[in-house]
Amino acid sequence: MVSLPGPRSRQWLLVLLVVWWAFAFQFVRPNFRNDHFDHLSKARQVLLGELPQRDFFDEGRPLTIYASAAVQKISSTLFSEFLLTTVAIAIGVGFVYVLARSLTSSPLLGVIAAMFTISMQPRLYAYPKIILFPLSLWLLWKYIDRPDTRRLIVLAVMTVVAFLFRYDYGIDIAVMTVATLIALHKREASRPVLIYTLVGAIVGGPYIGWLAAQGQLASTGSSGLLSLAESAPGITLMPVHLDFSHGLVRVMPPPPQFSIRWSATVDVDTRHRVEQQYGLHERERKDPQTFQYFIDDASPVRLRSLLNESRVADTSGIDRQRAELVNSSFWSRTRDKVPLLRLTPSIFPTREDASGWIYYVFLLSPPAALLVLWRSRRRPPDTLRVLSLSILCLELHQFLIRGSLDSRLPDVAGPTAVLLAWLVRVALDAGRAFADRWGWTGRSLVAASTALFVALMWSSVSTYAGTSWLDVARAGWPRPSTYAAVARRLQRRPIDYWTDERSVGLAAATRYVAACLNPDDRLLLLMYQPEVFYLAERPFAGGVNGFHGGDFASRAQQRTIVERMHRQSVPVVIVEDADVRGFRSKYKELYSYIASRYREAAVLGFGDARRPLRVLVDQQRSPVSTDPRWSLPCFRTQ
């Protein structure tokens, strides 16, 4: 049964506790990546009355866009989006706990699976993956427990919902569900499969019909097939190096921490170089220019050199007279005094080694589970659950993470954690039988094998995601002032959260767009930086919020972009100067239109000379003023 053993009140209490822990862990880490702004900028377009596919290009994520549009309607700050994603991730982790506990009958393994999922630190924009796959598994397992038409209809509706969040999510869930229905009903599977398919067609039919009416069905289907072909199944070879010179774990020295406010002229690349030079490891971003760090070498000589660094505007947590760190927080002082709190695995030398190990464990877990099912003399009672879970994990590992191990391993951590929990339970049961047979020798081998696997997984997650066991253990006990500080930062106007008047580079260009374009003016940005549109609160032109890797290069797509721009007010076009030649060769029709309509206003880096941008302005529009900082034309009249 999917229902959890034990008193009902205690079951719900544990589930709520896991959800709260996941929420609290994620809430203090408001890390928005630029990919997040892809659908956020499109959500802003929806609020202006536009529709995906009809008015702007999209890769097939209508519900993802509309969910963000709904919360942006309530509050047009990053805080509303942050709450949406954080709550969704926390609920998804709660379902991971429910699934793992029901499959293993072990609350401990359920908690470990849930904490493993949040320890991987999934990116905020991946929240649909974190919640949709565990929720779909839970619904499918409920149907396995008691097959009836009502539960099958709910499962079909859930599949369509996942499809509308992103097309391939629905396809993955549909494949898993149909395979499970066939395994469950065998020769009588045609009826439930037909019902499932018909309900899905009825619920999803209006959207498919709307796509066809817009003339987008063929192009959407072909782009989806092309995407599947590009992510064809296979194995990515990753080198994995292990270092046992310090043993499995070691007590690290107290990690000194302090804050730095960087000079306004410091861009992201420069900051990363200085961080590497001084052995700084980012712990938390407080505002666009201020970060909290750990430092490898906290000697007075190193700290004095850092204090004299011209690119550092100010610091806190450092005694400037003695060049010593001042640990003011309770946890910092406690960690310094209690060595156990500084116990850290030290097996993987680099993050790449750790990601390789995690990838191979993920990749091998479904075949291992299927092998266990095949070799079992008596079919386990949870055979169909493990089968459905293995099928889903096989799909996710082959089609979702192969393109980018660096960012996508956490996206599939939830279902994989459930499968690993079951494999651990099987291994422990087998180990118990082995220990009973071989006595003390058997128990020692089982204990050593378990300790080695735990240390390897703990070390890999710690090295890959930078998450310590202490981070997870104390996640549910944050100070109210920490919550308040995060909420205050995110409730500011987005451009003031991300940039300030001293910003340079693309951040400064964003402020120029916000200051010099009317609210209904549009910007054409010939690069992939979708955050510019959201932060500047300006819509994108031509139905495109970014050009990346030859996207929208077909003649038909270029013509569509130009036709849309003819109907829109687009006073400014910005392109990276180094990309002009490549853009001209890939986008001949679009470039021809831009060359005929726009003139060059300036080539400047907005304070960052290493990345010059070419600013083009509409020859048919007369500027109303000049930007005082960059001497660029301004068109804002409102």
C-alpha angles and dihedrals in degrees: 000000000000089000113098124248121245135043112338095233091053091048092056092043091056092046092050091047091054091047091049092048091052092047093049092047092052097040096068090052106066095170111161114189122203091250087064090065092059093080093027092060089048090050087058089053089053089054087056089058100264126132131217114258092007098062103013138019119261135171094232108284106124097150093046088056095043093048090056091043090055094054092041087056088058095045124000093210133096089252093075092050090045092054091049094052097040095049091046092050091048092051090048090053088050090057089049088058093048093049095046094046094047091048096046101027085226122118089194094057089045091055092045091052091050094046091047089056095054092039088064086062102221114211116258095241089057092067095115090062092048094054106026100056097048091043092051091049091051091052091047092050090050087055091049089054093052116006112209137144095251093057090045090054091050089050091051091050090049090053091054091048090053089047091054092049087056127340098233092052090063092046092052092050092045093053091049092047097047092047090050093047090053092048092047101044099026109181092009094053096103094080099051091041089052093048091048091049095046094049090048090050092049094048095041096035098089091055093047089048091050090051090051091049090053091050090243101111097089095044092045092050094047093048090049092051090047090052091051090049091052090053095047115163118276144115125273110217110227125180114233122195124186127202117198095165090110095039124244095308138005139189107252123211114258107287105235114221135191140146132258128197106204124217115266091244093060113103127195096268093049091047091052091051093051091046090054092046093055098034095248120166117196114237103170139355111227099179137338093288103024125079136170115227146188114218127209096212116034095175117140090245093055093043092048090052090050092049089053092048108122093216092059111087098183143343138205127199094040124103099225096198096053097025091232132134120251113210105203104164123093093233092050092053093044093049091051092054100041113060092192089067088060095053105133133175113240108187106109115063096202141019090248090058091050094048090050092054093048090047093053092046090051092045095050098043098081094047089046091052092047090049090052090051092048095047095045112112090207118035109246114242089242095053095122092047093051090045093053091045092049092050092051092047091049090054095046095047093049102040107025109039106031094082096056121010091175095066107017105054091083090050092069097034095103102062090034091053089055091051092047090050089056092047090050090051091050090048092049092050090049090045091052090054090047091050092049090053098045100032120206093357092053093047091050093051092048092048092048093048092048092048092049094050092046091049092049093050093043092048094046094052092044092050096040100044101020090236117145124200087246091058090058096039095055097035093101093056106061121157114254088233089061091055091046092051093051092047093049093051094048095044091063120100103285095240090054091050093052102033142015137198091275094054120123136195119020092350090059090046088054091054090049090054091049092049101042106037125073116243090254095045117103133220127218109209113188095202137055106271104120092168089075092069096046096044094044089045091228126129121242121248129239093016091283125113096181145005115221132160097348097310116166092012097132116109092242092053093047091051090051091052092050093046091053092048090054088062096043137073104245110164097164136045121184126193133168106257093226091056099052096095094047092046091051092055096044100040104037098157095044092045091050090055092048092048092052096045106034137056129205112260098178146328109226141140096225088240095326108094093184094067109040118189126207112225116202124188133199111264090209093058124076116216116238095205145348127258105248096215101045102019091233125145116271122207100180115124099163 
